[in-house]
Amino acid sequence: MTRGRFITLEGGEGAGKSTQLRALAIALRARGLEVVETREPGGSDGAEAIRSLLLTGAADRWNPRAEALLFAAARSDHIEKTIAPALERGAWVLSDRFLDSSRAYQGMGDLSDADILTLHRIGSDDFAPDRTFFLNLPNGEAERRAHARDGDAADRIGARDPAFHQTVADCFARIAAQEPDRVRRIDASGDRSHVTQRLMEALEDLLP
């Protein structure tokens, strides 16, 4: 049996990851593929339990090291219970966020990018996507979309200040520049269907 493909969608708040993941899943199913839609943190029973710990409560609920460890633990369970079994049976797995979000959100303060990658090696044996899409929007547009979606109800990470989110966006851009074989930057502006078309075009070399 041919192994499936693991595709991740990354980007800052309001970039349209969840919307495009659903649209991409529909397009791939139309090609006759089994598609599993998942997310991080979450995607398995254990990881969803950790998600509730990570995204609720005060902004200072967890120190940066504890937060990074929780994300790494959730990801380890997610891979073992959901992602790896689906790939083994030939399904395509689409994940709303994965390791690069930890690198962008947790690997820019007390912890370095190398620290986050070390946690991933320990917890998940360096498990990597076949392709990552970085959905790119001007920061002002992303902020406007996120506010229209969440209002004043953003979770404890999404509610951080604009300077934090700009640093996150800069980190995603740096990862994309450093790893062009894996990461594709996708213009997330304009009509949603056009963005989906850009994603499908950037997947053509992996499609059966």
KOLKOLDREN-498581 format. One record per residue (C-alpha): x, y, z. Coordinates in steps of 0.001 Angstrom, whole numbers, plus 500000, padded with zeros to 6 digits. Example, Ala and Ser with C-alpha at 12.3 -4.5 7.8 and 13.67 -1.06 7.14 Angstrom:
# KOLKOLDREN-498581
X:512300 | Y:495500 | Z:507800
X:513670 | Y:498940 | Z:507140
***
This chain:
# KOLKOLDREN-498581
X:500000 | Y:500000 | Z:500000
X:501298 | Y:503454 | Z:499097
X:501960 | Y:505681 | Z:502097
X:499787 | Y:508763 | Z:502320
X:501017 | Y:512348 | Z:502439
X:501217 | Y:514674 | Z:505405
X:500458 | Y:518321 | Z:504612
X:500526 | Y:521159 | Z:507144
X:499096 | Y:524665 | Z:506934
X:500878 | Y:527362 | Z:508883
X:500587 | Y:531092 | Z:509371
X:499576 | Y:533721 | Z:511878
X:496158 | Y:534435 | Z:513334
X:493573 | Y:535269 | Z:510665
X:495531 | Y:533851 | Z:507712
X:492716 | Y:531471 | Z:506762
X:494315 | Y:528151 | Z:507676
X:491136 | Y:526452 | Z:508899
X:489085 | Y:527674 | Z:505942
X:491678 | Y:526571 | Z:503425
X:492227 | Y:523222 | Z:505115
X:488536 | Y:522403 | Z:504662
X:488570 | Y:523572 | Z:501040
X:491752 | Y:521642 | Z:500286
X:490257 | Y:518490 | Z:501816
X:487223 | Y:518787 | Z:499523
X:489459 | Y:519243 | Z:496474
X:491613 | Y:516225 | Z:497350
X:488599 | Y:514011 | Z:498039
X:487325 | Y:514962 | Z:494587
X:490537 | Y:513352 | Z:493292
X:489531 | Y:510095 | Z:495000
X:491835 | Y:510403 | Z:498004
X:491014 | Y:509582 | Z:501609
X:491664 | Y:512747 | Z:503618
X:491982 | Y:513154 | Z:507384
X:491533 | Y:516693 | Z:508717
X:493213 | Y:517484 | Z:512023
X:494708 | Y:520326 | Z:514044
X:497272 | Y:521335 | Z:516624
X:497274 | Y:521475 | Z:519492
X:494843 | Y:518571 | Z:519399
X:493928 | Y:515888 | Z:516919
X:493837 | Y:512960 | Z:519374
X:492124 | Y:512416 | Z:522717
X:495273 | Y:513074 | Z:524705
X:496296 | Y:516064 | Z:522623
X:492812 | Y:517605 | Z:522846
X:493010 | Y:517371 | Z:526647
X:496326 | Y:519242 | Z:526520
X:494811 | Y:521783 | Z:524097
X:492320 | Y:522884 | Z:526737
X:495197 | Y:523469 | Z:529149
X:497178 | Y:525472 | Z:526605
X:494493 | Y:527747 | Z:525182
X:492463 | Y:528662 | Z:528253
X:493300 | Y:530740 | Z:531285
X:495403 | Y:533832 | Z:531779
X:498191 | Y:534801 | Z:529392
X:500760 | Y:533955 | Z:532063
X:499218 | Y:530584 | Z:532997
X:502307 | Y:528742 | Z:531710
X:505911 | Y:529834 | Z:531578
X:507526 | Y:529473 | Z:528118
X:509300 | Y:526217 | Z:528963
X:506183 | Y:524549 | Z:530351
X:504186 | Y:525728 | Z:527330
X:506729 | Y:524289 | Z:524892
X:506754 | Y:520964 | Z:526742
X:502962 | Y:520755 | Z:526634
X:502917 | Y:521415 | Z:522889
X:505591 | Y:518754 | Z:522348
X:503638 | Y:516224 | Z:524428
X:500420 | Y:516935 | Z:522542
X:502226 | Y:516549 | Z:519214
X:503754 | Y:513224 | Z:520205
X:500319 | Y:511791 | Z:520996
X:498798 | Y:513348 | Z:517868
X:501358 | Y:511681 | Z:515623
X:501140 | Y:508281 | Z:517306
X:497360 | Y:508064 | Z:517565
X:496131 | Y:509949 | Z:514479
X:498695 | Y:510982 | Z:511877
X:500943 | Y:507921 | Z:511561
X:498108 | Y:505329 | Z:511370
X:496317 | Y:507362 | Z:508690
X:499459 | Y:507698 | Z:506584
X:500160 | Y:503984 | Z:506891
X:496780 | Y:503112 | Z:505398
X:497374 | Y:505521 | Z:502506
X:495329 | Y:508521 | Z:503621
X:496372 | Y:512133 | Z:503159
X:496520 | Y:514022 | Z:506453
X:495953 | Y:517790 | Z:506536
X:496864 | Y:519543 | Z:509773
X:495977 | Y:523073 | Z:510828
X:499374 | Y:523902 | Z:512427
X:502249 | Y:521577 | Z:513340
X:505873 | Y:521914 | Z:514444
X:506529 | Y:525220 | Z:512673
X:503939 | Y:526893 | Z:514893
X:505893 | Y:525802 | Z:517955
X:509042 | Y:527153 | Z:516350
X:507354 | Y:530478 | Z:515620
X:505362 | Y:530898 | Z:518845
X:507564 | Y:529239 | Z:521481
X:511036 | Y:529366 | Z:519934
X:511621 | Y:533088 | Z:520066
X:512043 | Y:533929 | Z:523748
X:513490 | Y:531890 | Z:526576
X:513771 | Y:528939 | Z:524179
X:515627 | Y:528880 | Z:520872
X:514606 | Y:527247 | Z:517617
X:517176 | Y:524550 | Z:518370
X:515482 | Y:523890 | Z:521722
X:512090 | Y:523393 | Z:520049
X:513629 | Y:521051 | Z:517475
X:515286 | Y:519076 | Z:520280
X:511932 | Y:518637 | Z:522029
X:510477 | Y:517438 | Z:518720
X:513308 | Y:514948 | Z:518275
X:512733 | Y:513563 | Z:521762
X:508937 | Y:513512 | Z:521588
X:508311 | Y:512695 | Z:517938
X:511543 | Y:511350 | Z:516446
X:511869 | Y:514341 | Z:514046
X:508606 | Y:513431 | Z:512270
X:508171 | Y:515920 | Z:509402
X:505478 | Y:516939 | Z:506897
X:505810 | Y:516117 | Z:503216
X:504833 | Y:519726 | Z:502490
X:504067 | Y:522808 | Z:504518
X:502086 | Y:525776 | Z:503269
X:502789 | Y:529138 | Z:504881
X:499680 | Y:531265 | Z:504280
X:500975 | Y:534786 | Z:504003
X:499006 | Y:538000 | Z:504544
X:500035 | Y:541572 | Z:505321
X:499968 | Y:541879 | Z:509109
X:497187 | Y:544488 | Z:509141
X:494939 | Y:542288 | Z:507007
X:495601 | Y:539234 | Z:509163
X:494811 | Y:541226 | Z:512311
X:491559 | Y:542526 | Z:510795
X:490448 | Y:539018 | Z:509822
X:491324 | Y:537580 | Z:513230
X:489362 | Y:540306 | Z:515022
X:486357 | Y:539822 | Z:512730
X:486465 | Y:536100 | Z:513554
X:487145 | Y:536245 | Z:517299
X:486145 | Y:539718 | Z:518465
X:487267 | Y:539975 | Z:522074
X:487087 | Y:536201 | Z:522579
X:490540 | Y:535223 | Z:521285
X:492318 | Y:532427 | Z:523170
X:495273 | Y:533146 | Z:525464
X:497789 | Y:532941 | Z:522594
X:495741 | Y:534733 | Z:519947
X:495077 | Y:537584 | Z:522373
X:498743 | Y:538552 | Z:522672
X:499787 | Y:541982 | Z:521437
X:500415 | Y:542929 | Z:517762
X:504212 | Y:543066 | Z:518239
X:504162 | Y:539411 | Z:519307
X:502190 | Y:538401 | Z:516220
X:504513 | Y:540356 | Z:513936
X:507471 | Y:538470 | Z:515404
X:505597 | Y:535216 | Z:514749
X:504993 | Y:536201 | Z:511118
X:508667 | Y:537075 | Z:510697
X:509648 | Y:533669 | Z:512084
X:507346 | Y:531830 | Z:509662
X:508881 | Y:533795 | Z:506789
X:512386 | Y:532875 | Z:507962
X:511507 | Y:529167 | Z:508153
X:510059 | Y:529322 | Z:504632
X:513240 | Y:530929 | Z:503316
X:515465 | Y:528366 | Z:505078
X:513516 | Y:525274 | Z:503963
X:512230 | Y:525899 | Z:500423
X:512106 | Y:522178 | Z:499566
X:509439 | Y:521598 | Z:502215
X:507768 | Y:524973 | Z:502724
X:505803 | Y:526890 | Z:500102
X:504709 | Y:530481 | Z:500715
X:501138 | Y:530979 | Z:499535
X:499527 | Y:534371 | Z:498972
X:496412 | Y:534131 | Z:501175
X:494852 | Y:537381 | Z:499985
X:491876 | Y:537710 | Z:497687
X:489051 | Y:535314 | Z:496928
X:489090 | Y:532102 | Z:498967
X:488673 | Y:529910 | Z:495892
X:491738 | Y:531498 | Z:494323
X:493775 | Y:530709 | Z:497427
X:492616 | Y:527078 | Z:497267
X:493665 | Y:526946 | Z:493621
X:497134 | Y:528198 | Z:494569
X:497387 | Y:525448 | Z:497163
X:496379 | Y:522738 | Z:494697
X:498878 | Y:524005 | Z:492131
X:501596 | Y:523846 | Z:494802
X:500652 | Y:520201 | Z:495477
X:500660 | Y:518933 | Z:491896
X:504084 | Y:517288 | Z:492162
X:502879 | Y:515152 | Z:495106
X:499514 | Y:514087 | Z:493686
X:499157 | Y:510555 | Z:492330
***
